[in-house]
């Protein structure tokens, strides 16, 4: 990594840390915790639409580290959730323009729901020593109830997605336009 790209990666980490801290504060201090959008997944989706394809997984790692720093979720689970989301976004990016408002909102909403459901499943497995099929079926209705996180993330992506894509300091990481 050359020096001209080190500062933008650090800025991505700073923005991600601020968003993770704000999200954690909103989840902890409000009764509407399920309605708080997952801003880091949204930032990952908007970065994936603007960054070079090889940088999407690096962005997922930076965002996962920021989430790990401000949450109590297991680090391996957070990293896995963000990496799978990045791979899915790269797959969607190969067939559709992720920078478009409807695609960006859809991918961000599904990604936020997927990460939240994954972390809920990880907590269920970690808390239950004898995890079996019956325990999995008990977790499924709770995972379906996480639609609110996906919906609010999709709405924020629809209306404020370009603002996330144009955060100061990230310009050198954007893909080259012809």
C-alpha positions as CSV (number, residue, x, y, z in Angstrom):
1,X,0.0,0.0,0.0
2,X,1.5,3.3,-1.0
3,X,1.4,6.4,1.1
4,X,-1.1,8.2,-1.1
5,X,-3.7,5.5,-0.2
6,X,-2.9,5.1,3.5
7,X,-4.6,8.3,4.6
8,X,-7.9,7.5,2.9
9,X,-7.9,4.0,4.5
10,X,-7.4,5.6,7.9
11,X,-10.2,8.1,7.1
12,X,-12.5,5.2,6.3
13,X,-11.6,3.7,9.7
14,X,-12.3,7.1,11.4
15,X,-15.7,7.5,9.7
16,X,-16.6,3.9,10.4
17,X,-15.6,4.3,14.1
18,X,-17.8,7.3,14.4
19,X,-20.7,5.6,12.8
20,X,-20.2,2.5,14.9
21,X,-20.1,4.5,18.1
22,X,-23.2,6.5,17.1
23,X,-25.1,3.3,16.2
24,X,-24.0,1.6,19.5
25,X,-25.2,4.7,21.5
26,X,-28.5,4.8,19.7
27,X,-29.1,1.0,20.2
28,X,-28.2,1.2,23.9
29,X,-30.1,4.4,24.8
30,X,-33.4,4.0,23.0
31,X,-36.4,1.7,23.1
32,X,-36.4,1.7,19.3
33,X,-33.2,-0.3,19.0
34,X,-34.6,-2.5,16.3
35,X,-35.3,0.6,14.2
36,X,-31.7,1.8,14.2
37,X,-30.2,1.4,10.7
38,X,-27.0,-0.5,10.3
39,X,-24.8,2.3,9.1
40,X,-21.7,0.3,8.7
41,X,-23.4,-2.1,6.3
42,X,-24.7,0.9,4.4
43,X,-21.2,2.4,4.3
44,X,-19.9,-0.9,2.9
45,X,-22.5,-1.0,0.2
46,X,-21.9,2.6,-0.8
47,X,-18.2,2.0,-0.8
48,X,-18.6,-1.1,-2.9
49,X,-20.4,0.9,-5.5
50,X,-17.6,3.5,-5.7
51,X,-14.4,1.7,-4.9
52,X,-12.3,-0.5,-7.1
53,X,-13.4,-4.2,-6.8
54,X,-10.2,-5.3,-5.2
55,X,-10.7,-2.7,-2.4
56,X,-14.2,-3.9,-1.4
57,X,-12.9,-6.7,0.8
58,X,-10.3,-4.4,2.4
59,X,-13.1,-2.0,3.2
60,X,-15.1,-4.8,4.8
61,X,-12.2,-5.6,7.0
62,X,-11.8,-2.0,8.1
63,X,-15.5,-1.7,8.8
64,X,-15.6,-4.9,10.7
65,X,-12.7,-3.8,12.9
66,X,-14.6,-0.6,13.7
67,X,-17.7,-2.6,14.6
68,X,-15.6,-4.9,16.8
69,X,-14.1,-2.0,18.6
70,X,-17.6,-0.6,19.7
71,X,-19.6,-3.8,20.2
72,X,-19.8,-6.9,22.3
73,X,-20.3,-9.3,19.4
74,X,-17.7,-12.0,18.8
75,X,-15.0,-10.6,16.6
76,X,-14.9,-13.6,14.3
77,X,-18.7,-13.5,13.8
78,X,-18.6,-9.8,12.9
79,X,-15.7,-10.3,10.5
80,X,-17.5,-13.2,8.9
81,X,-20.7,-11.2,8.5
82,X,-19.0,-8.3,6.9
83,X,-16.9,-10.5,4.6
84,X,-20.0,-12.4,3.4
85,X,-21.8,-9.1,2.8
86,X,-18.8,-7.8,0.8
87,X,-18.7,-10.9,-1.3
88,X,-22.5,-10.7,-1.9
89,X,-22.2,-7.0,-2.9
90,X,-19.3,-7.8,-5.3
91,X,-21.5,-10.5,-6.8
92,X,-24.4,-8.1,-7.2
93,X,-22.0,-5.5,-8.6
94,X,-21.0,-7.8,-11.4
95,X,-24.6,-7.8,-12.7
96,X,-26.1,-4.5,-11.6
97,X,-25.0,-1.0,-10.8
98,X,-24.8,-0.9,-7.0
99,X,-24.5,2.9,-7.1
100,X,-28.1,3.2,-8.3
101,X,-30.6,4.2,-5.6
102,X,-32.9,1.2,-5.8
103,X,-30.2,-1.5,-6.0
104,X,-28.2,0.3,-3.3
105,X,-31.2,0.4,-1.0
106,X,-32.1,-3.2,-1.7
107,X,-28.6,-4.6,-1.2
108,X,-28.1,-2.5,2.0
109,X,-31.4,-3.6,3.5
110,X,-30.8,-7.3,2.8
111,X,-27.2,-7.0,4.0
112,X,-28.2,-5.3,7.2
113,X,-30.9,-7.9,7.9
114,X,-28.3,-10.7,7.0
115,X,-25.7,-9.4,9.4
116,X,-28.2,-8.9,12.2
117,X,-29.7,-12.3,11.7
118,X,-26.2,-13.9,11.6
119,X,-25.2,-12.2,14.9
120,X,-28.5,-13.3,16.5
121,X,-27.8,-16.8,15.4
122,X,-24.2,-16.7,16.7
123,X,-25.5,-15.4,20.1
124,X,-28.1,-18.2,20.2
125,X,-25.5,-20.9,19.5
126,X,-23.0,-19.4,22.0
127,X,-25.6,-19.1,24.8
128,X,-27.2,-22.6,24.4
129,X,-24.8,-25.4,25.2
130,X,-27.0,-28.1,23.6
131,X,-27.9,-26.4,20.4
132,X,-30.0,-28.6,18.1
133,X,-32.7,-28.3,15.5
134,X,-35.4,-27.2,18.0
135,X,-33.2,-24.4,19.2
136,X,-32.7,-23.3,15.6
137,X,-36.4,-23.2,15.0
138,X,-36.8,-21.0,18.1
139,X,-34.3,-18.5,16.7
140,X,-36.0,-18.3,13.3
141,X,-39.0,-16.1,14.4
142,X,-36.6,-13.7,16.0
143,X,-34.5,-13.5,12.8
144,X,-37.7,-12.7,10.9
145,X,-38.4,-9.9,13.3
146,X,-35.2,-8.2,12.3
147,X,-36.9,-6.9,9.1
148,X,-37.1,-3.5,10.8
149,X,-33.3,-3.1,10.8
150,X,-33.2,-4.0,7.1
151,X,-36.1,-1.6,6.3
152,X,-34.6,1.4,8.0
153,X,-31.2,0.7,6.5
154,X,-32.8,0.5,3.1
155,X,-34.6,3.8,3.6
156,X,-31.5,5.5,4.8
157,X,-29.6,4.1,1.8
158,X,-32.3,5.3,-0.5
159,X,-32.3,8.9,0.7
160,X,-28.8,9.4,2.2
161,X,-26.7,6.9,0.3
162,X,-24.9,9.4,-1.8
163,X,-23.8,11.3,1.3
164,X,-22.1,8.1,2.6
165,X,-20.4,7.7,-0.7
166,X,-19.0,11.2,-0.7
167,X,-17.5,11.3,2.8
168,X,-14.5,13.6,3.1
169,X,-11.1,11.8,2.8
170,X,-12.3,8.8,0.7
171,X,-11.8,10.3,-2.7
172,X,-8.5,8.5,-3.6
173,X,-10.2,5.2,-3.0
174,X,-13.0,5.7,-5.5
175,X,-12.7,3.7,-8.8
176,X,-11.3,5.5,-11.8
177,X,-13.9,6.9,-14.1
178,X,-13.1,7.2,-17.8
